């Protein structure tokens, strides 16, 4: 937490923590974890200012964006010592620009109109609902390389349920942004909490990070697990039940 600077930290650590306070978690006037609802009135669910602008791009502005990213990618290719004129690389900058915009489409997705639509139903069901093994592909915001894996979502309804496929769409939306795995878990849980007002929500993500496995920091095949538990899932018994159901039949 950037606010909690250990008194033993050096001055440079302090400076670092100041820079870090402008991550998406903190750049809003009010933290989304306190007063701001995670799903905002315009349905965009807390992107950054720049990505909000991107969602309103005209076709010309969109093309300008692709051109500028392409130019930057060309610079990268030149700087790694490649021949940007050789056949295989000629269209790479354009291709990469489009791919990058696709990998981050989650910034432009309207959570209510595009994801949830009319799939919230009144239902007198109050037992745990779990959807497991939702595949996600995301980008680590520290290295801009992929991390991918599986999301498991559980919730206990409070008179409202959501179409099951929507849980996967919700995970997909947040995954298609620059992320850290911890925040991804939290955002999925908080959005669901906000939309359904259930008794509780649990999100567990198991993922492999290319920035770790491909650089030899982590052994290939190992994965990182994060979780976010809200409401009744904070109680030991409910959490245990969720984890038991999650692992059943494996
Ligand atoms: Zn990374």
py3Dmol code that shows the C-alpha trace and the ligand (Angstrom):
import py3Dmol

protein = """\
ATOM      1  CA  UNK A   1       0.000   0.000   0.000  1.00  0.00           C
ATOM      2  CA  UNK A   2       1.579   3.270  -1.099  1.00  0.00           C
ATOM      3  CA  UNK A   3       0.177   5.143   1.915  1.00  0.00           C
ATOM      4  CA  UNK A   4       1.994   2.979   4.387  1.00  0.00           C
ATOM      5  CA  UNK A   5       5.596   3.924   4.058  1.00  0.00           C
ATOM      6  CA  UNK A   6       7.772   2.082   6.518  1.00  0.00           C
ATOM      7  CA  UNK A   7       9.737   4.565   8.574  1.00  0.00           C
ATOM      8  CA  UNK A   8      12.875   2.504   7.975  1.00  0.00           C
ATOM      9  CA  UNK A   9      12.596   3.094   4.222  1.00  0.00           C
ATOM     10  CA  UNK A  10      15.232   5.227   2.565  1.00  0.00           C
ATOM     11  CA  UNK A  11      14.394   8.470   0.831  1.00  0.00           C
ATOM     12  CA  UNK A  12      14.499   6.813  -2.589  1.00  0.00           C
ATOM     13  CA  UNK A  13      11.990   4.205  -1.477  1.00  0.00           C
ATOM     14  CA  UNK A  14       9.759   7.040  -0.400  1.00  0.00           C
ATOM     15  CA  UNK A  15      10.111   8.681  -3.797  1.00  0.00           C
ATOM     16  CA  UNK A  16       9.246   5.393  -5.430  1.00  0.00           C
ATOM     17  CA  UNK A  17       6.100   5.058  -3.369  1.00  0.00           C
ATOM     18  CA  UNK A  18       5.033   8.530  -4.465  1.00  0.00           C
ATOM     19  CA  UNK A  19       5.422   7.599  -8.132  1.00  0.00           C
ATOM     20  CA  UNK A  20       3.491   4.416  -7.550  1.00  0.00           C
ATOM     21  CA  UNK A  21       0.543   6.303  -6.137  1.00  0.00           C
ATOM     22  CA  UNK A  22      -0.500   7.030  -9.704  1.00  0.00           C
ATOM     23  CA  UNK A  23      -1.377   3.424 -10.515  1.00  0.00           C
ATOM     24  CA  UNK A  24      -5.029   2.911 -11.518  1.00  0.00           C
ATOM     25  CA  UNK A  25      -5.910   2.033  -7.955  1.00  0.00           C
ATOM     26  CA  UNK A  26      -5.133   5.511  -6.731  1.00  0.00           C
ATOM     27  CA  UNK A  27      -5.422   8.009  -9.530  1.00  0.00           C
ATOM     28  CA  UNK A  28      -9.120   8.586  -9.038  1.00  0.00           C
ATOM     29  CA  UNK A  29     -10.226  11.425  -6.788  1.00  0.00           C
ATOM     30  CA  UNK A  30     -11.687   8.889  -4.396  1.00  0.00           C
ATOM     31  CA  UNK A  31     -10.577   5.295  -4.023  1.00  0.00           C
ATOM     32  CA  UNK A  32     -13.015   2.895  -5.721  1.00  0.00           C
ATOM     33  CA  UNK A  33     -12.699   0.691  -2.679  1.00  0.00           C
ATOM     34  CA  UNK A  34     -14.345   3.225  -0.446  1.00  0.00           C
ATOM     35  CA  UNK A  35     -16.886   5.747  -1.688  1.00  0.00           C
ATOM     36  CA  UNK A  36     -16.957   5.231  -5.435  1.00  0.00           C
ATOM     37  CA  UNK A  37     -19.046   2.364  -6.704  1.00  0.00           C
ATOM     38  CA  UNK A  38     -16.977   0.032  -8.855  1.00  0.00           C
ATOM     39  CA  UNK A  39     -19.560   0.229 -11.620  1.00  0.00           C
ATOM     40  CA  UNK A  40     -19.940   3.870 -12.477  1.00  0.00           C
ATOM     41  CA  UNK A  41     -22.956   5.615 -13.948  1.00  0.00           C
ATOM     42  CA  UNK A  42     -21.636   5.418 -17.484  1.00  0.00           C
ATOM     43  CA  UNK A  43     -21.014   1.705 -17.025  1.00  0.00           C
ATOM     44  CA  UNK A  44     -17.300   1.871 -17.568  1.00  0.00           C
ATOM     45  CA  UNK A  45     -16.218   0.534 -14.274  1.00  0.00           C
ATOM     46  CA  UNK A  46     -13.288   2.587 -13.424  1.00  0.00           C
ATOM     47  CA  UNK A  47     -10.894   2.769 -16.324  1.00  0.00           C
ATOM     48  CA  UNK A  48      -8.254   5.506 -16.273  1.00  0.00           C
ATOM     49  CA  UNK A  49      -8.927   8.933 -17.779  1.00  0.00           C
ATOM     50  CA  UNK A  50      -7.046   8.138 -20.992  1.00  0.00           C
ATOM     51  CA  UNK A  51      -8.870   4.900 -21.597  1.00  0.00           C
ATOM     52  CA  UNK A  52     -12.205   6.613 -21.107  1.00  0.00           C
ATOM     53  CA  UNK A  53     -11.217   9.036 -23.846  1.00  0.00           C
ATOM     54  CA  UNK A  54     -10.204   6.098 -26.025  1.00  0.00           C
ATOM     55  CA  UNK A  55     -13.678   4.607 -25.692  1.00  0.00           C
ATOM     56  CA  UNK A  56     -15.085   7.741 -27.305  1.00  0.00           C
ATOM     57  CA  UNK A  57     -12.663   7.741 -30.279  1.00  0.00           C
ATOM     58  CA  UNK A  58     -14.016   8.587 -33.720  1.00  0.00           C
ATOM     59  CA  UNK A  59     -12.811   6.231 -36.500  1.00  0.00           C
ATOM     60  CA  UNK A  60     -10.191   8.859 -37.467  1.00  0.00           C
ATOM     61  CA  UNK A  61      -8.945   9.173 -33.897  1.00  0.00           C
ATOM     62  CA  UNK A  62      -8.783   5.395 -33.664  1.00  0.00           C
ATOM     63  CA  UNK A  63      -6.646   5.219 -36.804  1.00  0.00           C
ATOM     64  CA  UNK A  64      -4.389   7.950 -35.392  1.00  0.00           C
ATOM     65  CA  UNK A  65      -3.923   5.834 -32.301  1.00  0.00           C
ATOM     66  CA  UNK A  66      -2.924   2.806 -34.384  1.00  0.00           C
ATOM     67  CA  UNK A  67      -0.467   4.938 -36.396  1.00  0.00           C
ATOM     68  CA  UNK A  68       1.218   6.344 -33.288  1.00  0.00           C
ATOM     69  CA  UNK A  69       1.549   2.930 -31.634  1.00  0.00           C
ATOM     70  CA  UNK A  70       2.951   1.517 -34.905  1.00  0.00           C
ATOM     71  CA  UNK A  71       5.574   4.230 -34.982  1.00  0.00           C
ATOM     72  CA  UNK A  72       6.625   3.414 -31.444  1.00  0.00           C
ATOM     73  CA  UNK A  73       6.818  -0.303 -32.241  1.00  0.00           C
ATOM     74  CA  UNK A  74       8.989   0.455 -35.248  1.00  0.00           C
ATOM     75  CA  UNK A  75      11.364   2.279 -32.923  1.00  0.00           C
ATOM     76  CA  UNK A  76      11.494  -0.757 -30.643  1.00  0.00           C
ATOM     77  CA  UNK A  77      12.308  -3.022 -33.602  1.00  0.00           C
ATOM     78  CA  UNK A  78      15.086  -0.696 -34.707  1.00  0.00           C
ATOM     79  CA  UNK A  79      16.486  -0.458 -31.198  1.00  0.00           C
ATOM     80  CA  UNK A  80      16.710  -4.221 -30.744  1.00  0.00           C
ATOM     81  CA  UNK A  81      18.828  -4.219 -33.890  1.00  0.00           C
ATOM     82  CA  UNK A  82      16.312  -5.592 -36.357  1.00  0.00           C
ATOM     83  CA  UNK A  83      15.910  -4.681 -39.993  1.00  0.00           C
ATOM     84  CA  UNK A  84      12.472  -3.064 -40.086  1.00  0.00           C
ATOM     85  CA  UNK A  85      12.427  -3.238 -43.880  1.00  0.00           C
ATOM     86  CA  UNK A  86      12.687  -7.000 -44.132  1.00  0.00           C
ATOM     87  CA  UNK A  87       9.592  -8.764 -45.354  1.00  0.00           C
ATOM     88  CA  UNK A  88       8.597 -10.518 -42.146  1.00  0.00           C
ATOM     89  CA  UNK A  89       8.610  -7.294 -40.147  1.00  0.00           C
ATOM     90  CA  UNK A  90       7.073  -4.886 -42.642  1.00  0.00           C
ATOM     91  CA  UNK A  91       3.565  -5.081 -41.221  1.00  0.00           C
ATOM     92  CA  UNK A  92       4.542  -6.008 -37.680  1.00  0.00           C
ATOM     93  CA  UNK A  93       4.167  -2.512 -36.186  1.00  0.00           C
ATOM     94  CA  UNK A  94       0.594  -2.174 -37.510  1.00  0.00           C
ATOM     95  CA  UNK A  95      -0.214  -5.729 -36.494  1.00  0.00           C
ATOM     96  CA  UNK A  96       1.134  -5.205 -33.017  1.00  0.00           C
ATOM     97  CA  UNK A  97      -0.734  -1.921 -32.596  1.00  0.00           C
ATOM     98  CA  UNK A  98      -4.018  -3.608 -33.438  1.00  0.00           C
ATOM     99  CA  UNK A  99      -3.213  -6.590 -31.216  1.00  0.00           C
ATOM    100  CA  UNK A 100      -2.360  -4.315 -28.300  1.00  0.00           C
ATOM    101  CA  UNK A 101      -5.635  -2.447 -28.675  1.00  0.00           C
ATOM    102  CA  UNK A 102      -7.407  -5.798 -28.729  1.00  0.00           C
ATOM    103  CA  UNK A 103      -5.551  -7.058 -25.645  1.00  0.00           C
ATOM    104  CA  UNK A 104      -6.826  -3.983 -23.826  1.00  0.00           C
ATOM    105  CA  UNK A 105     -10.412  -3.878 -25.128  1.00  0.00           C
ATOM    106  CA  UNK A 106     -11.593  -4.327 -21.550  1.00  0.00           C
ATOM    107  CA  UNK A 107     -11.054  -0.607 -21.041  1.00  0.00           C
ATOM    108  CA  UNK A 108     -13.763   0.143 -23.587  1.00  0.00           C
ATOM    109  CA  UNK A 109     -16.278  -2.418 -22.447  1.00  0.00           C
ATOM    110  CA  UNK A 110     -19.371  -1.040 -20.801  1.00  0.00           C
ATOM    111  CA  UNK A 111     -19.984  -3.395 -17.935  1.00  0.00           C
ATOM    112  CA  UNK A 112     -23.761  -2.983 -17.852  1.00  0.00           C
ATOM    113  CA  UNK A 113     -24.571  -2.624 -21.578  1.00  0.00           C
ATOM    114  CA  UNK A 114     -21.957  -4.935 -23.085  1.00  0.00           C
ATOM    115  CA  UNK A 115     -21.409  -7.502 -20.373  1.00  0.00           C
ATOM    116  CA  UNK A 116     -24.368  -7.832 -18.047  1.00  0.00           C
ATOM    117  CA  UNK A 117     -27.182  -6.674 -20.357  1.00  0.00           C
ATOM    118  CA  UNK A 118     -30.476  -8.020 -19.007  1.00  0.00           C
ATOM    119  CA  UNK A 119     -29.058 -11.095 -17.347  1.00  0.00           C
ATOM    120  CA  UNK A 120     -29.784 -10.297 -13.700  1.00  0.00           C
ATOM    121  CA  UNK A 121     -32.807 -12.227 -12.466  1.00  0.00           C
ATOM    122  CA  UNK A 122     -34.875 -12.283  -9.305  1.00  0.00           C
ATOM    123  CA  UNK A 123     -34.582 -15.753  -7.835  1.00  0.00           C
ATOM    124  CA  UNK A 124     -35.226 -17.205  -4.420  1.00  0.00           C
ATOM    125  CA  UNK A 125     -31.999 -19.163  -4.445  1.00  0.00           C
ATOM    126  CA  UNK A 126     -29.574 -18.729  -1.600  1.00  0.00           C
ATOM    127  CA  UNK A 127     -27.105 -21.552  -2.072  1.00  0.00           C
ATOM    128  CA  UNK A 128     -23.585 -21.131  -3.336  1.00  0.00           C
ATOM    129  CA  UNK A 129     -23.152 -20.738  -7.100  1.00  0.00           C
ATOM    130  CA  UNK A 130     -19.735 -21.568  -8.507  1.00  0.00           C
ATOM    131  CA  UNK A 131     -18.330 -21.295 -12.009  1.00  0.00           C
ATOM    132  CA  UNK A 132     -14.830 -22.630 -12.220  1.00  0.00           C
ATOM    133  CA  UNK A 133     -12.082 -22.825 -14.852  1.00  0.00           C
ATOM    134  CA  UNK A 134     -12.892 -19.626 -16.725  1.00  0.00           C
ATOM    135  CA  UNK A 135      -9.893 -19.106 -19.008  1.00  0.00           C
ATOM    136  CA  UNK A 136      -8.330 -15.666 -18.986  1.00  0.00           C
ATOM    137  CA  UNK A 137      -5.526 -14.027 -20.909  1.00  0.00           C
ATOM    138  CA  UNK A 138      -4.239 -10.783 -19.498  1.00  0.00           C
ATOM    139  CA  UNK A 139      -1.215  -8.505 -19.637  1.00  0.00           C
ATOM    140  CA  UNK A 140       1.068  -7.911 -16.674  1.00  0.00           C
ATOM    141  CA  UNK A 141       1.268  -4.155 -16.258  1.00  0.00           C
ATOM    142  CA  UNK A 142       4.858  -4.315 -15.035  1.00  0.00           C
ATOM    143  CA  UNK A 143       6.319  -6.021 -18.106  1.00  0.00           C
ATOM    144  CA  UNK A 144       3.549  -5.852 -20.736  1.00  0.00           C
ATOM    145  CA  UNK A 145       3.793  -9.575 -21.278  1.00  0.00           C
ATOM    146  CA  UNK A 146       0.950 -12.058 -20.916  1.00  0.00           C
ATOM    147  CA  UNK A 147      -0.221 -13.866 -17.870  1.00  0.00           C
ATOM    148  CA  UNK A 148      -2.919 -16.446 -18.310  1.00  0.00           C
ATOM    149  CA  UNK A 149      -4.791 -19.027 -16.360  1.00  0.00           C
ATOM    150  CA  UNK A 150      -8.105 -19.797 -14.786  1.00  0.00           C
ATOM    151  CA  UNK A 151     -10.598 -17.837 -12.752  1.00  0.00           C
ATOM    152  CA  UNK A 152     -13.037 -19.449 -10.351  1.00  0.00           C
ATOM    153  CA  UNK A 153     -15.979 -17.379  -9.188  1.00  0.00           C
ATOM    154  CA  UNK A 154     -18.423 -18.172  -6.420  1.00  0.00           C
ATOM    155  CA  UNK A 155     -21.229 -16.205  -4.858  1.00  0.00           C
ATOM    156  CA  UNK A 156     -24.198 -16.684  -2.578  1.00  0.00           C
ATOM    157  CA  UNK A 157     -27.236 -14.872  -4.014  1.00  0.00           C
ATOM    158  CA  UNK A 158     -29.417 -12.533  -2.094  1.00  0.00           C
ATOM    159  CA  UNK A 159     -32.609 -12.701  -4.211  1.00  0.00           C
ATOM    160  CA  UNK A 160     -30.685 -11.901  -7.383  1.00  0.00           C
ATOM    161  CA  UNK A 161     -28.782 -14.243  -9.688  1.00  0.00           C
ATOM    162  CA  UNK A 162     -26.838 -13.569 -12.857  1.00  0.00           C
ATOM    163  CA  UNK A 163     -26.649 -15.543 -16.100  1.00  0.00           C
ATOM    164  CA  UNK A 164     -23.736 -17.935 -15.640  1.00  0.00           C
ATOM    165  CA  UNK A 165     -22.007 -17.002 -18.887  1.00  0.00           C
ATOM    166  CA  UNK A 166     -21.891 -13.420 -17.625  1.00  0.00           C
ATOM    167  CA  UNK A 167     -19.418 -14.391 -14.948  1.00  0.00           C
ATOM    168  CA  UNK A 168     -16.995 -15.404 -17.688  1.00  0.00           C
ATOM    169  CA  UNK A 169     -17.674 -12.163 -19.576  1.00  0.00           C
ATOM    170  CA  UNK A 170     -17.000 -10.166 -16.459  1.00  0.00           C
ATOM    171  CA  UNK A 171     -13.665 -11.919 -15.910  1.00  0.00           C
ATOM    172  CA  UNK A 172     -12.790 -11.426 -19.572  1.00  0.00           C
ATOM    173  CA  UNK A 173     -13.536  -7.715 -19.400  1.00  0.00           C
ATOM    174  CA  UNK A 174     -11.198  -7.060 -16.499  1.00  0.00           C
ATOM    175  CA  UNK A 175      -8.545  -9.403 -17.891  1.00  0.00           C
ATOM    176  CA  UNK A 176      -8.404  -7.375 -21.102  1.00  0.00           C
ATOM    177  CA  UNK A 177      -6.710  -4.505 -19.347  1.00  0.00           C
ATOM    178  CA  UNK A 178      -3.228  -3.995 -17.994  1.00  0.00           C
ATOM    179  CA  UNK A 179      -3.385  -5.872 -14.738  1.00  0.00           C
ATOM    180  CA  UNK A 180      -1.756  -7.326 -11.727  1.00  0.00           C
ATOM    181  CA  UNK A 181      -3.313 -10.604 -10.716  1.00  0.00           C
ATOM    182  CA  UNK A 182      -4.279  -9.402  -7.243  1.00  0.00           C
ATOM    183  CA  UNK A 183      -6.215  -6.446  -8.627  1.00  0.00           C
ATOM    184  CA  UNK A 184      -7.895  -8.589 -11.266  1.00  0.00           C
ATOM    185  CA  UNK A 185      -9.240 -10.873  -8.523  1.00  0.00           C
ATOM    186  CA  UNK A 186     -10.451  -7.921  -6.521  1.00  0.00           C
ATOM    187  CA  UNK A 187     -12.105  -6.081  -9.394  1.00  0.00           C
ATOM    188  CA  UNK A 188     -14.095  -9.107 -10.520  1.00  0.00           C
ATOM    189  CA  UNK A 189     -15.266  -9.708  -6.948  1.00  0.00           C
ATOM    190  CA  UNK A 190     -16.154  -6.080  -6.313  1.00  0.00           C
ATOM    191  CA  UNK A 191     -18.044  -5.636  -9.575  1.00  0.00           C
ATOM    192  CA  UNK A 192     -20.126  -8.707  -8.848  1.00  0.00           C
ATOM    193  CA  UNK A 193     -20.731  -7.491  -5.319  1.00  0.00           C
ATOM    194  CA  UNK A 194     -21.860  -4.156  -6.704  1.00  0.00           C
ATOM    195  CA  UNK A 195     -24.136  -5.556  -9.418  1.00  0.00           C
ATOM    196  CA  UNK A 196     -25.850  -8.338  -7.438  1.00  0.00           C
ATOM    197  CA  UNK A 197     -25.519  -7.258  -3.800  1.00  0.00           C
ATOM    198  CA  UNK A 198     -25.163 -10.929  -2.898  1.00  0.00           C
ATOM    199  CA  UNK A 199     -24.410 -12.371   0.540  1.00  0.00           C
ATOM    200  CA  UNK A 200     -20.823 -12.744  -0.563  1.00  0.00           C
ATOM    201  CA  UNK A 201     -18.439 -13.228  -3.475  1.00  0.00           C
ATOM    202  CA  UNK A 202     -15.293 -15.317  -3.842  1.00  0.00           C
ATOM    203  CA  UNK A 203     -12.806 -15.099  -6.688  1.00  0.00           C
ATOM    204  CA  UNK A 204      -9.741 -17.296  -7.034  1.00  0.00           C
ATOM    205  CA  UNK A 205      -7.280 -16.962  -9.906  1.00  0.00           C
ATOM    206  CA  UNK A 206      -4.505 -19.385 -10.797  1.00  0.00           C
ATOM    207  CA  UNK A 207      -2.205 -17.971 -13.440  1.00  0.00           C
ATOM    208  CA  UNK A 208       1.155 -18.376 -15.108  1.00  0.00           C
ATOM    209  CA  UNK A 209       3.124 -15.205 -15.696  1.00  0.00           C
ATOM    210  CA  UNK A 210       5.323 -15.089 -18.766  1.00  0.00           C
ATOM    211  CA  UNK A 211       7.461 -12.401 -17.156  1.00  0.00           C
ATOM    212  CA  UNK A 212       8.394 -14.980 -14.533  1.00  0.00           C
ATOM    213  CA  UNK A 213       8.542 -18.326 -16.347  1.00  0.00           C
ATOM    214  CA  UNK A 214      10.258 -17.031 -19.491  1.00  0.00           C
ATOM    215  CA  UNK A 215      12.958 -15.266 -17.515  1.00  0.00           C
ATOM    216  CA  UNK A 216      13.675 -18.248 -15.325  1.00  0.00           C
ATOM    217  CA  UNK A 217      12.490 -16.594 -12.116  1.00  0.00           C
ATOM    218  CA  UNK A 218       9.749 -19.131 -11.747  1.00  0.00           C
ATOM    219  CA  UNK A 219       9.972 -22.766 -12.789  1.00  0.00           C
ATOM    220  CA  UNK A 220       7.915 -23.575 -15.878  1.00  0.00           C
ATOM    221  CA  UNK A 221       4.566 -24.997 -14.904  1.00  0.00           C
ATOM    222  CA  UNK A 222       4.304 -23.310 -11.553  1.00  0.00           C
ATOM    223  CA  UNK A 223       1.504 -20.842 -11.044  1.00  0.00           C
ATOM    224  CA  UNK A 224       0.474 -17.921  -8.896  1.00  0.00           C
ATOM    225  CA  UNK A 225      -2.758 -18.078  -6.915  1.00  0.00           C
ATOM    226  CA  UNK A 226      -4.648 -15.020  -5.700  1.00  0.00           C
ATOM    227  CA  UNK A 227      -8.054 -14.683  -4.134  1.00  0.00           C
ATOM    228  CA  UNK A 228     -10.560 -12.049  -3.144  1.00  0.00           C
ATOM    229  CA  UNK A 229     -13.264 -12.906  -0.622  1.00  0.00           C
ATOM    230  CA  UNK A 230     -16.108 -10.527   0.147  1.00  0.00           C
ATOM    231  CA  UNK A 231     -19.071 -10.657   2.516  1.00  0.00           C
ATOM    232  CA  UNK A 232     -19.901 -14.058   3.948  1.00  0.00           C
ATOM    233  CA  UNK A 233     -16.904 -15.657   2.225  1.00  0.00           C
ATOM    234  CA  UNK A 234     -14.758 -13.928   4.784  1.00  0.00           C
ATOM    235  CA  UNK A 235     -16.188 -16.346   7.333  1.00  0.00           C
ATOM    236  CA  UNK A 236     -14.016 -19.420   7.711  1.00  0.00           C
ATOM    237  CA  UNK A 237     -16.784 -22.000   7.190  1.00  0.00           C
ATOM    238  CA  UNK A 238     -18.135 -20.477   3.962  1.00  0.00           C
ATOM    239  CA  UNK A 239     -14.673 -20.057   2.531  1.00  0.00           C
ATOM    240  CA  UNK A 240     -13.837 -23.683   3.353  1.00  0.00           C
ATOM    241  CA  UNK A 241     -17.034 -24.863   1.670  1.00  0.00           C
ATOM    242  CA  UNK A 242     -16.147 -22.859  -1.426  1.00  0.00           C
ATOM    243  CA  UNK A 243     -12.614 -24.230  -1.600  1.00  0.00           C
ATOM    244  CA  UNK A 244     -13.839 -27.777  -1.056  1.00  0.00           C
ATOM    245  CA  UNK A 245     -16.402 -27.465  -3.860  1.00  0.00           C
ATOM    246  CA  UNK A 246     -13.761 -25.877  -6.064  1.00  0.00           C
ATOM    247  CA  UNK A 247     -11.426 -28.832  -5.674  1.00  0.00           C
ATOM    248  CA  UNK A 248     -14.082 -31.531  -5.906  1.00  0.00           C
ATOM    249  CA  UNK A 249     -13.448 -34.058  -8.642  1.00  0.00           C
ATOM    250  CA  UNK A 250      -9.914 -32.886  -9.361  1.00  0.00           C
TER     251      UNK A 250
END
"""
ligand_1 = """\
1
ZN
Zn 5.368 -8.993 -14.998
"""
view = py3Dmol.view(width=600, height=400)
view.addModel(protein, "pdb")
view.setStyle({"model": 0}, {"cartoon": {"style": "trace"}})
view.addModel(ligand_1, "xyz")
view.setStyle({"model": 1}, {"stick": {}})
view.zoomTo()
view.show()
